[in-house]
Amino acid sequence: MKTILYPQNFNVDELLSKYELSRTRRKNLKIRIIKIVSVLYPTNYNLHRFKADGFTHLSSKFKKRILNNDYEFVHKLLTEGKDPIVEITESENSKESYKVGDYSKSYRLKEKYRNSPMAKFNYKPPNQQKVKTNETLLDSQFNSNKLSIHPNSKEFLYNLYHSVLTNLKKNKEITLLKNYIGRNLNIIEEINEGKFYNNRSYSNNRYNSSITSLNKLVRPFLLVNNQALVSVDIKSSQPYLLASLLNINFYNKDNKNKYNYYSIKPVGGSILFPRFLEGKEKGIEKYQNISFQDDFYSIVLRNELDREPTTIERNSLKHKTMQFLFYNNPKAKQKSELKYLVKQYPQINEFIGSCLNGVGVKRFSYLLQRAESFLVLDTVCVEFNNKFKSAPFFTIHDAVLTTEEHYEELYRIMFDQLKLMTGINPGLKIEKHSLEIIPSIDSVKYVTEKIIKRSKQIKVLNNTTGVFDYNIAKTEELIQKKYLFDISK
């Protein structure tokens, strides 16, 4: 059975009641409509898909895959009439208007549905082959293992709340902090109750789950079968993945290497990528020879500063690297840390610019994300499972988590498989379990800056996507309990 989340106040039976439909057609339509509405329904688990105003992109290809021959009927049913359920952005009013080959039109649920409490819909999916994407293998880890969050996590969040609170002045900031803490508390509660969110994205092939939705500060409290988990993740994963794509043979249909443009799921523009690489052989060789086993960001900064960078400088460059990859603004790339990347790797910058202009930001981001998913999910995880059938594992995009007993084997398999597929030595980082209830100074600073930045971006909290009453209520419940909650259970 599959479970999807949708607004509790959305009555699909009433919506279809005025149409004469056979029992089978009504049942199929109900499933398809709820699937579409669920994709537009913001929850604690899918906020990465939405803009602050609640809009998200849905391609016609995606909608047709869900709706099939009912596409026109359902589209009119949801978007037309006196009180439509779904709103569509118009190009002249949208900040990010429709652009062929880049973004599709944006959609959102009406406010009363976006802010509704959630309901769960269970249905039996049709028999489909999932071997190629290994979704069944990934899903099985949630079914065959007991996931839980150590009770110390609540005391940690209580302490984090009060530590950050001392740095905030505005009511809006405090509300956002309560929402931030409450979001984690609700996800923790659902994990402990065995209620999981997990699926593999059709667009970028990433595997999203309750674990990926849990904030990174709380993940150290994650347990499987009452055992601690250890994370093995790729250092500087985006720069490393980019290095693996800077090869003309990667885009060759006759390439017999298991890892190529066609095996990771094409994004479009296969003819263009080799052209963008032409004449950049020296720059590519220099970039691919970077010691990714060291820290990419520190290497770049050392070359400019002639000293070891501070943690703040390193993290700033890491953040700016996403802009380097997906933000094609020549003026911005001449400022701050971005100019370091442009200066040291001008031909790589030219390649990225050509990709962003030629195939679009969305497609280029999918290229990197699908490469990551193929390497981590379809290669490393499969190999690890083949050799250690009973060992549990879970994924967070560029990281794989397993128990203390097996993390060294996972490390070796991950290194060997990434080197085999890409021909480039990867850098891997190990992060071990922690039950520390006192947040570090860096953690408090991280959350404080995150809250203040979000507060500046939001004019009013009403109707802001991702701020839910049930999150705020959960934090207030924790505050009232203080240290009285039982951490022995």
C-alpha positions as CSV (number, residue, x, y, z in Angstrom):
1,M,0.0,0.0,0.0
2,K,1.1,3.6,-0.7
3,T,0.2,6.5,1.5
4,I,0.0,10.1,0.3
5,L,-0.8,13.2,2.3
6,Y,-3.5,15.7,1.2
7,P,-5.6,18.5,2.7
8,Q,-8.2,17.2,5.2
9,N,-10.8,19.7,4.0
10,F,-10.5,18.6,0.3
11,N,-13.6,16.4,-0.5
12,V,-12.9,14.7,-3.8
13,D,-16.1,12.6,-3.5
14,E,-18.2,15.8,-3.4
15,L,-16.2,17.2,-6.3
16,L,-17.1,14.2,-8.5
17,S,-20.6,13.8,-7.2
18,K,-22.3,15.8,-10.1
19,Y,-20.8,13.5,-12.7
20,E,-22.2,10.2,-13.9
21,L,-19.3,7.9,-13.6
22,S,-18.9,4.1,-13.3
23,R,-17.5,2.8,-10.0
24,T,-14.1,1.9,-11.5
25,R,-13.7,5.3,-13.3
26,R,-14.7,7.2,-10.2
27,K,-12.2,5.2,-8.1
28,N,-9.4,5.8,-10.6
29,L,-10.2,9.5,-10.9
30,K,-10.2,9.9,-7.1
31,I,-6.7,8.4,-6.9
32,R,-5.4,10.6,-9.7
33,I,-6.9,13.8,-8.4
34,I,-5.6,13.2,-4.9
35,K,-2.2,12.4,-6.3
36,I,-2.1,15.8,-8.1
37,V,-3.5,17.7,-5.1
38,S,-1.0,16.0,-2.8
39,V,1.9,17.2,-4.9
40,L,0.6,20.8,-4.4
41,Y,0.0,20.4,-0.6
42,P,2.9,21.8,1.5
43,T,3.8,19.6,4.5
44,N,6.9,19.3,6.8
45,Y,8.3,16.8,4.4
46,N,8.2,18.5,1.0
47,L,8.9,22.2,1.6
48,H,11.9,22.1,-0.7
49,R,9.5,22.0,-3.6
50,F,7.7,25.3,-2.8
51,K,8.4,28.9,-3.0
52,A,7.5,31.2,-0.1
53,D,4.1,32.1,-1.7
54,G,3.1,28.4,-2.0
55,F,3.7,28.0,-5.8
56,T,5.5,25.1,-7.2
57,H,6.3,23.9,-10.8
58,L,4.5,21.0,-12.4
59,S,5.4,20.0,-15.9
60,S,2.8,18.8,-18.4
61,K,4.8,15.6,-18.8
62,F,4.4,14.9,-15.0
63,K,0.7,15.7,-15.0
64,K,0.0,13.6,-18.0
65,R,1.9,10.7,-16.5
66,I,-0.4,10.9,-13.4
67,L,-3.7,11.7,-15.2
68,N,-3.3,9.9,-18.6
69,N,-6.5,10.4,-20.6
70,D,-8.1,12.3,-17.8
71,Y,-5.7,15.2,-18.1
72,E,-8.1,17.8,-19.6
73,F,-11.0,16.8,-17.4
74,V,-9.0,17.0,-14.1
75,H,-7.2,20.1,-15.1
76,K,-10.5,22.0,-15.7
77,L,-12.0,20.4,-12.6
78,L,-9.3,21.8,-10.4
79,T,-8.5,25.1,-12.0
80,E,-11.8,26.4,-13.3
81,G,-15.2,27.4,-11.8
82,K,-16.3,29.9,-9.2
83,D,-14.1,28.5,-6.5
84,P,-11.1,26.8,-8.1
85,I,-9.0,24.5,-6.0
86,V,-5.8,25.2,-7.8
87,E,-4.3,28.6,-8.9
88,I,-2.0,29.1,-11.8
89,T,0.6,31.9,-12.1
90,E,0.1,34.1,-15.1
91,S,3.4,35.2,-16.8
92,E,2.9,38.9,-16.3
93,N,2.3,38.5,-12.6
94,S,4.8,35.8,-11.9
95,K,8.3,36.7,-10.6
96,E,9.6,33.6,-12.4
97,S,7.5,33.3,-15.5
98,Y,7.3,30.4,-17.8
99,K,10.3,29.7,-19.9
100,V,10.5,26.8,-22.4
101,G,13.2,24.3,-21.6
102,D,13.7,25.8,-18.1
103,Y,10.7,26.1,-15.9
104,S,7.1,25.0,-16.3
105,K,4.1,27.1,-15.1
106,S,3.6,27.4,-11.4
107,Y,0.6,26.1,-9.5
108,R,-0.6,26.3,-5.9
109,L,-3.6,25.2,-3.8
110,K,-6.0,27.9,-2.6
111,E,-5.1,29.1,0.8
112,K,-7.8,27.2,2.7
113,Y,-6.4,23.9,1.3
114,R,-2.7,24.8,1.8
115,N,-3.3,25.5,5.5
116,S,-5.6,22.6,6.2
117,P,-4.6,19.8,8.6
118,M,-3.4,16.8,6.7
119,A,-5.3,13.6,5.9
120,K,-3.8,10.3,4.7
121,F,-4.9,8.4,1.6
122,N,-3.9,4.8,1.2
123,Y,-4.1,3.0,-2.2
124,K,-2.6,0.0,-3.9
125,P,-0.4,1.1,-6.8
126,P,-0.4,-0.9,-10.0
127,N,2.2,-3.5,-10.5
128,Q,5.2,-1.7,-11.9
129,Q,8.8,-2.7,-12.4
130,K,11.0,-0.7,-10.0
131,V,14.2,-2.6,-10.3
132,K,15.8,0.1,-12.5
133,T,15.4,2.8,-9.9
134,N,15.9,0.5,-6.8
135,E,13.0,2.2,-5.1
136,T,11.8,-1.1,-3.7
137,L,15.2,-1.8,-2.2
138,L,15.2,1.7,-0.5
139,D,11.6,1.3,0.7
140,S,12.4,-2.1,2.2
141,Q,14.8,-0.5,4.7
142,F,11.8,1.3,6.3
143,N,9.7,-1.9,6.4
144,S,12.3,-4.3,7.7
145,N,14.0,-2.1,10.4
146,K,12.8,-0.2,13.4
147,L,13.6,3.5,13.1
148,S,13.4,5.7,16.2
149,I,14.7,9.0,17.6
150,H,16.5,8.9,21.0
151,P,14.5,10.8,23.7
152,N,17.5,13.1,24.3
153,S,16.5,14.8,21.1
154,K,13.6,16.6,22.9
155,E,15.9,18.0,25.5
156,F,18.3,19.1,22.8
157,L,15.5,20.9,21.0
158,Y,14.3,22.5,24.3
159,N,17.8,23.8,24.9
160,L,18.3,24.9,21.3
161,Y,15.0,26.8,21.5
162,H,16.0,28.8,24.6
163,S,19.6,29.4,23.3
164,V,18.4,30.8,20.0
165,L,15.6,32.8,21.7
166,T,18.1,35.0,23.5
167,N,19.3,36.2,20.1
168,L,15.9,37.1,18.7
169,K,13.9,40.4,19.2
170,K,10.9,40.3,17.0
171,N,7.7,38.3,17.5
172,K,7.9,37.2,13.9
173,E,11.3,35.7,14.5
174,I,10.1,33.9,17.7
175,T,7.1,32.4,15.8
176,L,9.5,31.2,13.0
177,L,11.7,29.6,15.7
178,K,8.7,27.8,17.2
179,N,7.8,26.6,13.8
180,Y,11.4,25.4,13.2
181,I,11.5,23.5,16.5
182,G,8.0,22.1,16.1
183,R,8.6,20.8,12.6
184,N,11.4,18.6,14.0
185,L,9.3,17.5,17.0
186,N,6.4,16.4,14.7
187,I,8.8,14.5,12.4
188,I,10.4,12.9,15.4
189,E,7.0,11.9,16.8
190,E,5.9,10.3,13.5
191,I,9.2,8.4,13.1
192,N,8.8,7.0,16.6
193,E,5.2,6.0,15.7
194,G,6.4,4.2,12.6
195,K,4.7,6.6,10.3
196,F,7.2,7.3,7.5
197,Y,7.3,9.5,4.4
198,N,9.5,8.0,1.7
199,N,9.5,8.1,-2.1
200,R,11.8,8.5,-5.1
201,S,11.4,11.7,-7.1
202,Y,10.5,11.2,-10.8
203,S,12.3,14.4,-11.8
204,N,15.7,14.3,-10.1
205,N,15.7,10.6,-9.0
206,R,16.6,11.6,-5.4
207,Y,15.1,9.6,-2.6
208,N,13.2,11.8,-0.1
209,S,12.1,10.5,3.3
210,S,11.4,11.3,6.9
211,I,15.1,11.2,7.4
212,T,16.0,13.7,4.8
213,S,13.2,16.0,6.2
214,L,14.7,15.8,9.7
215,N,17.1,18.8,10.4
216,K,20.8,17.9,10.3
217,L,21.2,19.0,13.9
218,V,18.7,16.3,15.0
219,R,19.9,13.4,12.8
220,P,22.6,12.4,15.2
221,F,19.8,11.1,17.5
222,L,18.5,8.7,14.9
223,L,18.5,5.0,15.8
224,V,17.9,1.8,13.8
225,N,16.9,-1.2,15.8
226,N,18.0,0.7,18.9
227,Q,21.5,1.1,17.5
228,A,23.4,4.2,16.6
229,L,23.9,5.2,13.0
230,V,27.1,6.4,11.3
231,S,27.0,8.6,8.2
232,V,29.4,8.2,5.3
233,D,29.0,11.1,2.8
234,I,30.8,12.6,-0.2
235,K,33.0,15.6,0.6
236,S,32.2,18.6,-1.6
237,S,29.7,16.4,-3.5
238,Q,28.6,19.0,-6.1
239,P,32.1,20.0,-7.3
240,Y,33.0,16.3,-7.3
241,L,30.0,15.3,-9.4
242,L,30.7,18.1,-11.8
243,A,34.2,16.8,-12.3
244,S,32.7,13.4,-13.3
245,L,30.6,15.1,-16.0
246,L,33.4,16.9,-17.7
247,N,34.1,14.1,-20.2
248,I,32.9,14.1,-23.8
249,N,32.7,10.3,-23.7
250,F,30.2,10.5,-20.9
251,Y,27.6,11.8,-23.4
252,N,28.4,9.2,-26.1
253,K,25.6,6.7,-26.7
254,D,28.0,4.0,-27.4
255,N,29.8,4.5,-24.1
256,K,29.9,1.1,-22.4
257,N,30.8,2.5,-19.0
258,K,27.9,1.8,-16.6
259,Y,28.0,5.5,-15.5
260,N,27.0,7.7,-18.4
261,Y,24.5,10.4,-19.5
262,Y,22.0,7.8,-20.6
263,S,22.2,5.5,-17.6
264,I,21.5,8.3,-15.2
265,K,18.3,9.3,-17.1
266,P,18.8,12.0,-19.8
267,V,17.7,15.6,-19.1
268,G,17.8,16.8,-22.7
269,G,20.5,18.6,-24.6
270,S,22.7,15.6,-25.2
271,I,24.1,17.1,-28.4
272,L,25.0,20.4,-26.7
273,F,27.1,19.1,-23.7
274,P,30.0,17.8,-25.8
275,R,30.1,21.0,-27.8
276,F,30.3,23.0,-24.5
277,L,33.3,20.9,-23.5
278,E,35.3,21.4,-26.8
279,G,38.5,23.5,-26.4
280,K,38.5,23.3,-22.6
281,E,40.7,20.3,-22.2
282,K,43.4,22.0,-20.2
283,G,40.9,23.6,-17.8
284,I,39.1,20.3,-17.4
285,E,42.3,18.4,-16.7
286,K,43.2,21.0,-14.0
287,Y,39.8,20.7,-12.4
288,Q,39.6,16.9,-12.5
289,N,43.1,16.7,-10.9
290,I,41.9,18.5,-7.7
291,S,42.4,16.3,-4.6
292,F,38.8,15.8,-3.7
293,Q,40.0,13.6,-0.8
294,D,41.0,16.9,0.7
295,D,38.4,19.6,1.1
296,F,37.6,21.4,-2.3
297,Y,36.5,24.6,-0.6
298,S,39.6,24.8,1.6
299,I,41.8,24.2,-1.5
300,V,40.2,27.1,-3.4
301,L,40.6,29.4,-0.4
302,R,44.1,28.4,0.4
303,N,45.1,29.3,-3.2
304,E,43.7,32.8,-2.7
305,L,44.4,33.6,0.9
306,D,47.7,31.8,1.3
307,R,46.6,30.5,4.7
308,E,44.1,28.1,6.2
309,P,40.6,29.4,5.9
310,T,38.3,29.9,8.9
311,T,35.2,27.8,9.3
312,I,33.1,30.8,8.4
313,E,35.1,31.4,5.2
314,R,34.9,27.8,4.2
315,N,31.1,27.5,4.8
316,S,30.6,30.8,2.9
317,L,32.3,29.4,-0.2
318,K,30.4,26.2,0.1
319,H,27.1,28.2,0.0
320,K,28.4,30.4,-2.8
321,T,29.3,27.3,-4.9
322,M,25.6,26.6,-5.4
323,Q,25.4,30.1,-7.0
324,F,28.4,29.4,-9.1
325,L,26.7,26.2,-10.4
326,F,23.2,27.5,-10.9
327,Y,23.2,31.3,-11.0
328,N,24.5,32.6,-14.3
329,N,25.1,36.2,-13.4
330,P,28.5,37.5,-14.6
331,K,28.5,40.6,-12.3
332,A,27.8,38.4,-9.2
333,K,30.6,36.1,-10.2
334,Q,33.1,39.0,-9.9
335,K,32.2,39.5,-6.2
336,S,33.1,37.8,-3.0
337,E,34.1,34.2,-3.0
338,L,32.6,33.5,-6.4
339,K,35.4,35.4,-8.1
340,Y,37.9,32.9,-6.6
341,L,36.1,30.0,-8.5
342,V,35.9,32.0,-11.7
343,K,39.5,33.1,-11.5
344,Q,40.9,29.6,-10.7
345,Y,38.7,27.7,-13.1
346,P,37.6,30.1,-16.0
347,Q,37.0,27.3,-18.5
348,I,34.8,25.4,-16.1
349,N,32.9,28.6,-15.5
350,E,32.4,29.0,-19.3
351,F,31.1,25.4,-19.5
352,I,28.6,26.0,-16.7
353,G,27.5,29.3,-18.3
354,S,26.9,27.5,-21.6
355,C,24.9,24.8,-19.9
356,L,22.7,27.3,-18.0
357,N,22.0,29.3,-21.2
358,G,21.8,26.3,-23.5
359,V,19.8,23.7,-21.6
360,G,18.5,25.7,-18.7
361,V,19.0,25.9,-14.9
362,K,16.5,23.2,-14.2
363,R,17.9,20.6,-16.6
364,F,21.5,21.3,-15.5
365,S,20.5,20.8,-11.8
366,Y,18.7,17.6,-12.7
367,L,21.9,16.4,-14.5
368,L,23.9,16.8,-11.3
369,Q,21.2,15.4,-9.0
370,R,20.6,12.4,-11.3
371,A,24.3,11.7,-11.4
372,E,24.4,11.8,-7.6
373,S,21.4,9.5,-7.3
374,F,22.8,7.0,-9.8
375,L,26.1,6.8,-8.0
376,V,24.8,6.7,-4.4
377,L,21.4,5.0,-4.7
378,D,21.8,2.7,-7.7
379,T,25.5,1.8,-7.3
380,V,26.8,2.2,-3.8
381,C,23.6,1.1,-2.0
382,V,23.1,-1.9,-4.3
383,E,26.6,-3.1,-3.9
384,F,26.5,-2.7,-0.1
385,N,23.2,-4.6,0.1
386,N,24.5,-7.4,-2.2
387,K,27.5,-7.9,0.2
388,F,25.7,-7.3,3.5
389,K,22.1,-8.4,3.1
390,S,21.2,-8.0,6.8
391,A,22.9,-4.6,7.3
392,P,20.4,-1.7,7.5
393,F,21.1,1.4,5.4
394,F,19.4,4.7,4.8
395,T,20.3,7.6,2.5
396,I,20.4,11.4,2.7
397,H,21.1,12.4,-0.9
398,D,25.0,12.2,-1.0
399,A,25.3,10.3,2.2
400,V,24.6,6.7,3.3
401,L,24.0,5.8,6.9
402,T,24.5,2.4,8.5
403,T,25.3,0.9,12.0
404,E,28.7,1.0,13.8
405,E,29.2,-2.6,12.9
406,H,29.1,-2.0,9.1
407,Y,30.3,1.6,8.5
408,E,33.9,0.6,7.7
409,E,32.7,-1.8,5.0
410,L,30.3,0.9,3.7
411,Y,33.2,3.3,3.5
412,R,35.3,0.9,1.4
413,I,32.5,0.1,-0.9
414,M,31.6,3.7,-1.4
415,F,35.1,4.7,-2.2
416,D,35.7,1.8,-4.6
417,Q,32.4,2.2,-6.5
418,L,32.7,6.0,-6.9
419,K,36.3,5.6,-8.1
420,L,35.3,2.8,-10.5
421,M,32.3,4.8,-12.0
422,T,33.9,8.2,-12.3
423,G,37.7,7.5,-12.5
424,I,38.2,10.2,-9.8
425,N,39.2,9.5,-6.2
426,P,36.3,10.8,-4.0
427,G,36.7,12.4,-0.6
428,L,34.5,10.7,2.0
429,K,33.6,12.0,5.5
430,I,32.5,10.0,8.5
431,E,30.0,11.4,11.0
432,K,29.3,9.4,14.1
433,H,26.3,9.3,16.4
434,S,25.9,11.9,19.2
435,L,23.4,12.3,22.1
436,E,24.7,15.7,23.3
437,I,21.8,17.7,24.7
438,I,23.6,21.0,24.8
439,P,23.7,22.6,21.3
440,S,27.1,23.9,20.2
441,I,27.8,27.6,19.7
442,D,28.0,27.0,15.9
443,S,24.6,25.2,16.0
444,V,23.0,28.1,17.9
445,K,24.5,30.6,15.5
446,Y,23.4,28.5,12.4
447,V,19.8,28.4,13.6
448,T,19.8,32.1,14.7
449,E,21.0,33.3,11.3
450,K,18.6,31.0,9.5
451,I,15.6,32.4,11.5
452,I,16.6,36.0,11.1
453,K,17.2,35.6,7.4
454,R,13.8,33.9,6.9
455,S,12.1,36.7,8.9
456,K,13.6,39.4,6.6
457,Q,12.3,37.5,3.6
458,I,8.7,37.3,4.9
459,K,6.6,40.4,5.1
460,V,3.7,38.8,7.1
461,L,3.5,35.3,8.5
462,N,-0.1,34.8,7.5
463,N,-0.4,32.5,4.5
464,T,3.4,31.8,4.5
465,T,4.2,28.4,3.2
466,G,5.8,26.1,5.7
467,V,4.6,27.9,8.8
468,F,2.0,25.6,10.4
469,D,-0.1,26.0,13.5
470,Y,0.5,22.4,14.4
471,N,4.3,23.0,14.5
472,I,4.0,26.0,16.7
473,A,1.6,24.2,19.1
474,K,4.1,21.3,19.4
475,T,6.9,23.7,20.5
476,E,4.6,25.4,23.0
477,E,3.7,22.0,24.4
478,L,7.5,21.2,24.8
479,I,8.1,24.6,26.5
480,Q,5.3,24.0,29.0
481,K,6.7,20.5,29.9
482,K,10.2,21.9,30.5
483,Y,12.4,19.1,31.8
484,L,9.4,17.0,32.9
485,F,9.2,14.8,29.9
486,D,10.4,11.3,30.5
487,I,13.6,10.6,28.6
488,S,13.7,7.0,29.8
489,K,11.0,5.7,27.4
